[in-house]
Structures are given as C-alpha cells and as structure tokens.
Amino acid sequence: MPRLPKNPLRLIRDDDRDTAVERLRDAYAEGHITHEELDGRLGRALTARTRGELLSSLDSLPEADAGTTSTISAAAGRIQRRGAWRVPRSLKVASAFGRVHVALARPGAQTDALRDVFSSLMVFDEVNGYLRGMITGLDIRYPGGGDHPLAGRRVPDADLKTPDGATRVYELLHAARPVLLDLRGSAELAAAAEGWAGRVDIVEARSEDDNWTVPAAGEIPAPAALLIRPDGHVAWAAGPGGALDTSALRTALTTWFGPVLQG
C-alpha cells in the first residue's frame, strides 16, 4: 500500500486520499471502528487538503499491515484449496499446464443457503440456458446491426453446404477475416459488397438446417445472409423472407471495414 507523505503541511494528492480511504475500509472490515465512525472518518478524509488533516481521520487506528504475497500455482495438474482461509492483500495465481480455481466465498450458513437456491433453480432448462450464456459470454449482444435476432450476437456454428463441399460457419472464420455469408445465392448481395471484395470474404452456401439455435435468443429460422466480423459476431443479418436491405449492408461494411477505396 502506498505511504502517506511525512510533512503534515504538505498538500495531499488523490492517491494519498485513496490510501487513507482504503485504510479506513480495512479497519471497518476488521472491526476496529463502527459504521458511524467510518462515516465520520471518511468525511474528514475526503475533505482533507493537507497530510495533517488526512492523518486526523486515521487517529488511533492500528498501523497498516503491508501484508504478504501468497502464491497459488499449478503445474501439470490441478490444485484446489478448500475450507476457510484468510485471503492476503496480495494473491498471485499461476498455472503452467494446469488449472487453478479460486472461489472467494465465505463458508457458512449463508453460502450453504445460496448453494441450495442455485441447486433448486438449475433443474430448469431456462435457468441453465441463462447461466450458460452468461458464463460463456454467448449472451452478449452488441448494439447496432438491425433488428434481426442474430444482429450483434455471436454467430452459431451451423452446418453449411458450399460448392466445395460440407463445412461449418466457424471454419469460414479460421482466416480471421470478415465473411459475407450468402445463404440465398443472390447476385444482388455480391454486387452490393463488390467494393469490399478485397477485405471481405464472400461465401455462397446453403444451410443444412431450416432453423438455427441461438443462445439467449432461442430457435430462429435460418437467415438469408450474414455479415460476420472476424471475432464471430454478426454485423448485419437478413431474414429468410423479403428483399435484402443492401443499403444497410453497405452501411455495416463501411462501419466495420472502412469505405470503398477509390481508384
């Protein structure tokens, strides 16, 4: 933890104030001061201008413990530390050809009750689907891209049939390039994206399934076309029916991959 300046008349900086506030929070957590005392001392610390004024908010508190650094490491295996333990101020977790799991939870009746609640909820498919999406990040939906259920979401790894044979959506992303996936075979789509042909891979294919399962969105009809960013998120999508909005496609191409190069 940073040290406070020694000169009592010296004007303090923001990091000095942050150090004092952290000391006060630690003292409250360790039971050295009450909630009311914490409020009063925090008020003095936040309005202090000099070291002397700042130190008055720390009167009678134990000296700050510099703490030690504890290391949890795993090599070619897995380590689990169970039971109650005091987390040090500095904790280093390292893994070499193994995995380290650190669960910072206080054991006791409250934790047991929370575990029971989760256990009872996880028998429902809807809850499991929600938790899977949250843990894996598949529920993330970036703004923009239109109203299609896939717009802004991670594209599913659907089965495709191309003129070169069977493939999957994720295989098209191995080159780490944008992909305009045409599932309708529309010459209009290729013409609209012609100005980005050198920056975007245009792939014509057919979906092997009539419906796609999208995390956090459920089952949807297979789209007619998709503009997929290199990270796998959909920048533009068109539904299976109706006309293709090539104007929106060109807007998405310009937004993500720059304007058409002249000459």
N, C-alpha and C positions, 0 to 999 in steps of 0.2 A: 504494500500500500504506500502511496506517496507520502512524504513527510510534510508537515506544516512549516512555514517559514519561522525562523527564530526571533527576528526583530518584532516586538509587539506593536510597533507603529507602522510597520510595513503594510502597504495595501495588498490585499489578497487577490488571487486570481480565481478563475472559475474552477480549476482543478483543486485548489485549496478548499474551496467551499464543498466540492464533491467529496473530498476526503473526509471532511468533518461530518457531512450528512451520512456517509457510509458508516463512520464510527458510531453515530447515534443509532442507526438502524441495527447494527450488530449488538449494541448494548441493550436495546429493547428486546431483541430476539433472545438474548442470553439472560434476560430477567433482571438486569441491573437498574433499569428505570421503568416507570409505569407508562401507560399510554398517554396520560395527561402530561407527564414530564417530557415525553417525546415530543408532543405538540409544541410545548413551550420552548424547548431547546432548538427544535427545528426552525421555529420562528426567528430566534436570535441568530442562528447560523445563516439563514437565508437573507437576513438584512444586514449582516456584519460587513464592515468595509476594511477593517484592519485585523492583523493577527490577534491582537489582544481581545478585540470584540468577539472574534471567532472562537478563541480558546475559552471564553466565558461560557459558551454553550456546552463545553466538554468538561466543566468542573466536576471533580470527584469521580469521574469515570475511570475504570481500570486502563492501564496502558494498552495500546493497541498491540495485538499479537500478530507478529509478522507472518506466523503460520509456516507450514512446511509444504513441500510439494510431494504428493504421493503419486506413484505411477502404477497404473494397471496395464499390463501388457499380455499379449498372447502371441505365441509362435507355433505354427503348425498344429493348432488345436484350439480349444475354446475354454475360456475361464469364466466362471460365474461366482460372484461374491454374494452370499446370502446373509440374511439376518440384519439386525440393527447395527449401523456404524455411522460415525461422525464424518461427514464429507469435509475434507480440508479446504482451506481457502484456495489452494491451487491444486488441481487434479489433472494429471496427464494420462490420457488413454491412447495406447498404441497397439497396433495389430500388424503382425507380419505372417502372412499365410494362415491367418486365423480370424476369429471374430471375438469382439468384446461387446458385451451387453451391460449397460449401466442403467439400473432402474432407480431413479432418485425419488423414492416414495417412503414415507414414514410408516412402518408397520404398526398395526394396532386395529382396534375395533372399526375405526372409520375406513381404513383401507380394506378390511375384510368385507364391510358392508358395500363399498363401491365395487369390489370384485364380484359380489353376489348379484348386484344390479346388472352389471355388464354380462354376467353369465346368463341371466334370465332373458336379457334383450337379444343376445346373439343367437337364439334359436329361431329368430325371424329372418327370412331371406332379405327383406328390405333393409334391416339394420346391418347385416353382413355386407350387402352391396354398398351401403353408405360408407361403412368403415373401410372397405377395400379401396374405394375411390379416394377417400381422404388420405389413407396411409401411402398409397402408391402415387398420389398426385394426379390420377386419371380423372378426378372431378374438376380439375382446373379448367376454366373456360375464359379465354382472353376476349376482351371486348372488340367489337368490330367484326366485319366479315359477313354481316347479314343475319337474317332470322332463321336460317336453316339449322336444325338441331346439331349438325356437325361443325358449324362455323365457330372457330376459336377453340375447339376441343381437339384432343389427341385422336388421330385417325385410327380406327380399328384395323387389325391385321387380317383383312378379309382375303378370301381366296379369289384369284383372278385367272382369266384365260386370255392370253395375248397371242398374236400371230406366231410368236416364237415358242409357245407352249404355256404350261401352267406356272403360275408364280403367286406371290403374296404381296400385299401392299408394302410391308416393311422391307422386302427385298428390293423394291424400287428406290428405297431411301439409302441404300448402302453407299452410294456415291456422295452422300452429304450435299446433294443439290436439290433445289426446288423441283417439284414434279407437278405437272398439269396432267391429271388423270382423266382421260376422256372415256367414259363408260357407255356413251351413246353412239360414238362414231360420227361426230358432227364435223363437217368441213368448216362450218361457221366458227367453231371453237378454235380450231387450229389457225384460222385466218386472224382471229382477234388477238391471238398470242404470238403472231408471227414476229413482231418487233422484239420479243424477248427469247427467241429461239436459241440464241447462244448462251443464255443464262438459265433457262428453264428447260428441263427435260419434258417433252410432250410424249405421253404414252397412251396408246389406244388399247383398250382392254374390255373385257366383259366380266361382270360379277357372276361368280358361281352360285351366289345366294340371292334370293329376292329381298331378304331383309338382313340388316346388319344390327348387331347388338352393341350399343354404345354405353359405356359406364356412365352412370348418373343421368342418362337420358332414356335408357330402355331400348326397345327394339324399334327400328325405323326402316322404312323402305330404302333399298339400295339407291344411292344417289346417281344422278346422270353424269356429273362431273365434279372434280375436286381440284383445287389448287392447294398443294401441301407444302408447307415450309420444310426446310431441312431438319428441323427439330421434331417433325412429325405432327405438328398442329396445323389445322385446316385454316387457310387464309380466306378461302372462298368456296362455296358449295352450291350446287344446283340440284333441285329435286328431280324425281324421275319423270314428272309430267310438266307440260307447258314449255314456253320458249326459254332459251338460255339468255340470261342477263349478261351479255358480253360487255356492256358498259361497266357494270360492277366488277367484272373480271379484270378489265383493264385498270380500273382504279386500284384493285388489290395488287396487281402486278407492279404498278408504279409505286405503291406504298411500300411494298416489301423488297422489291428488287430493282428499283430505280426506273427513271423514264426511258423511253425508247431512244437509243443512240442515233443521232442524225449523221448521215453520210457513212 
